[in-house]
C-alpha cells in the first residue's frame, strides 16, 4: 500500500465528527525546501503512544527526514523527496503500517 493511501485511510478511520474539526493533520511547506506534518494524536487510536525522535541524514541538504512525538502530537519534517519515508516511520511506529514500502 502506498504510504499516502495508508495515511488517508488512517485519517478516515480516526474521523468521529469531532477530531477532524478541531485537531487532525496539518502539512506545510518548509524553507529547506521540504514538508512538515503535525498529527494530533489525542482522541485517535494512537492517543498516548510515543515515538522517540529519529533523524535520518539530518545534516544532509537534500536527503533527510526527522520524526517524533511530544505532547501527544506527532511532528515530522523532510526534504522534498523523503516525506514518504517520514510518514512510513510514523506508520511503523504506530504498528499500523507494514515495514515494506
Secondary structure, 3 states (H helix, E strand, C coil): CCHHHHHHHHHHHHCCCCHHHHCCEEEEEECCCEEEEEEECCCCCCCCCCCCCEEECCCCCCCCEEEEEECCEEEEEEECCCHHHHHHHHHHHCCCCCCCC
